[in-house]
Amino acid sequence: MLQDAVTKIPKEEAEYHIKRCIDSGLWVPGGADKDEAEAEAEGAAAAEPVANDTTGDHVYEEIDH
């Protein structure tokens, strides 16, 4: 959506607005790639069985994270 809007305005104006978005933290270049990698890592960790846990405490540990 942002990329579509940027292509419709002059280059100098687009650079100004993109820089403001990055500086404010509203947009992180490459952020989606990092989010996907983190989600995959968390999914793999959650799929590992909890050894010797007969109390059910592991359920609360997963919720807390």
C-alpha positions as CSV (number, residue, x, y, z in Angstrom):
1,M,0.0,0.0,0.0
2,L,2.8,2.4,1.0
3,Q,4.8,1.4,-2.1
4,D,1.8,2.1,-4.4
5,A,1.4,5.6,-2.9
6,V,5.1,6.4,-3.2
7,T,5.2,5.5,-6.9
8,K,2.5,8.1,-7.6
9,I,4.4,11.2,-6.2
10,P,7.7,12.8,-7.2
11,K,10.8,11.0,-6.2
12,E,12.1,13.7,-3.8
13,E,8.8,13.9,-2.0
14,A,8.6,10.1,-1.7
15,E,12.1,9.9,-0.2
16,Y,11.2,12.6,2.3
17,H,8.0,10.7,3.5
18,I,9.7,7.3,3.5
19,K,12.6,8.7,5.6
20,R,10.0,10.1,8.1
21,C,8.3,6.8,8.3
22,I,11.6,5.0,9.0
23,D,12.8,7.6,11.5
24,S,9.6,7.4,13.5
25,G,9.6,3.6,13.6
26,L,6.3,3.3,11.7
27,W,8.1,1.3,9.0
28,V,11.1,-1.0,9.2
29,P,12.6,-1.9,5.9
30,G,12.9,-5.7,5.7
31,G,10.8,-6.0,8.9
32,A,8.5,-8.6,7.4
33,D,11.4,-10.9,6.6
34,K,12.5,-10.7,10.3
35,D,9.0,-11.3,11.6
36,E,8.6,-14.4,9.4
37,A,11.9,-15.8,10.6
38,E,11.0,-15.2,14.3
39,A,7.6,-16.8,13.8
40,E,9.2,-19.9,12.3
41,A,11.7,-20.1,15.2
42,E,8.9,-19.7,17.8
43,G,6.8,-22.3,16.0
44,A,9.6,-24.8,16.0
45,A,10.3,-24.3,19.7
46,A,6.6,-24.6,20.7
47,A,6.4,-27.9,18.7
48,E,9.1,-29.5,20.8
49,P,7.7,-31.9,23.5
50,V,8.3,-31.1,27.2
51,A,10.1,-34.0,28.8
52,N,9.0,-35.3,32.2
53,D,6.4,-32.7,32.8
54,T,3.4,-34.3,34.3
55,T,2.0,-31.2,36.1
56,G,0.8,-29.4,33.0
57,D,2.9,-26.3,33.9
58,H,4.3,-26.2,30.3
59,V,0.9,-25.0,29.2
60,Y,1.2,-21.9,31.3
61,E,4.8,-21.3,30.1
62,E,3.6,-21.2,26.5
63,I,0.9,-18.7,27.4
64,D,3.2,-16.4,29.2
65,H,5.5,-16.1,26.2
